[in-house]
Amino acid sequence: MIKYYKLFDLMSRKGMKKTDLRKVISPKTAAKLSKGEYVGGETIEKLCKLLHCQPGNIMEYVERKTMEDGTIQEIVPQLNGKDYISWFPNEEQYSPEYRVNTEFIKDMEK
């Protein structure tokens, strides 16, 4: 899954609001970004041009797994082999404020 929290963080740091996205994308596409839904490469290109940044500055790939006990595990793969992992108690509490634990794991079994 692709997450766009970096986009909204960057916009905030630049003093921009979600409505500023309408300069380059439709309100429907902006809503997709807010919901973490798929957007195409053209949209990413337009956002990078607007914000003068690289794609990695506005999005992040995350592997999401639901464990047998119902907890949610998010894995952010890293090139250095030390994956970044977060756990969430359950689907209802799947948000950063409910993160149970976060750590770097080397050579984690996937």
N, C-alpha and C positions, 0 to 999 in steps of 0.2 A: 504494500500500500504506500502511496505517496502522501506525505503530510506537508502542508503549506504554512505551518505556524511561523516559519522563518520569514515568509513574505510579509505577514502582518506585523511581526516584530520590526522588520526593516522599515516598513511604512511608518510605524509609530515613531521610530528613531528619527525619521526624516520629516516628522510633523505632518504626515499624510493620513487621510481617512479612507475607508473603504469606498466611499463615493468618488474619490479621486481616480479609482480604477476605471470609471466610466469614460475616461479620456481615451482609453485604448481597447477596452473590452466591454461586452454587453452586460447589463445587470444580471442576466441569467448565468453567464459564465462566472461573474463575480460570486454569485450564490454557490455555484459548484465549488469554487475554491474554498469558501467558508465551510462547506460541508465535507471537504476532503475528497470530492469526487474527481474523476478523470477529466483533464483538459488536454488539448492537443499541443503539439510543439509550437504552432504559430502563436498561441496564447502565451506560452512561456517566453517566446522571443519578444513579443510586445511588452510583457512585464519587465523583462531584463532591459529593454531599451528605455522604458519609462523610468526605471529605478537606477539605471546605469550600473548593472551588476551582472553576475554570472548565475546560471541556473541553480547551482549549489547554494547560493546565497538566499534563495527563496523557497526551496523545497528539499525534502529529505526522504529517502527510501527507508521504510520500516517493515520488517517481517512481523506479523502478528499471529500469535498462536493462543488457542484456548486450551488450557491444561485440563487433565482429568478431574482435578479438584475444583474446577470452575474459575480459577484465577486466569487472568489475561497476562500474557508475556509478550513484550515488544522487544525486538532485536534490531539494533541499528548496526549493520555490518560495517567494519572498518578495514581499510586496506592493510593496516599494520597487523591484522589478525586478532586484535583485542576488541571484540564486539561489545557494544554498549547495550545493556539489558535492563529493562524496567518491568516490574510486576505490579498488577492491579488486582484488588480483591475479587472483583466480579464485573460483569458487563455494565451494571447500573452505576458502578463507581469507576468507570473507565475514563479518567481525566487526570491531569497532572497533580491536582491537590490530593488525590487518593493513592498516589504512587506508594507502594509498600516498600520497595527496595530498588536501588539502582546500583549497578556495578559494572566494571569492565571484566569480561571473561576472555581468556585466551584459549584459542583452539576449542571452542565450545562445540559439542556434538549437535548437528542441526538435523 
